[in-house]
Amino acid sequence: MDNKLKRAELLEKYNNWINKNKKRLIISFIIYVIIISLNLLLLKNNKITILSSLLFFTYAIYVFSLIWFINNKLILNIDSVDFDVK
């Protein structure tokens, strides 16, 4: 019975990681849109546009990779975790 509680706790932790990183991705997208719009309206500097685009897409790839790994590797294999190993 204790293993079921540990598995449920681990599953909750994984889901919290996913939700936290999705929220961070949405916030970074909003910041990205603000940077791009300010740049286009005020500065018209291509280096800022290229750098902010590169940073956002790199972060998006990181978040999607993390979510994929948690869903496909960790959550699917949560039943095979042995909590009794000492």
Secondary structure, 3 states (H helix, E strand, C coil): CHHHHHHHHHHHHHHHHHHHHHHHHHHHHHHHHHHHHHHHHHHCCHHHHHHHHHHHHHHHHHHHHHHHHHHHHHHCCHHHCCCCCC
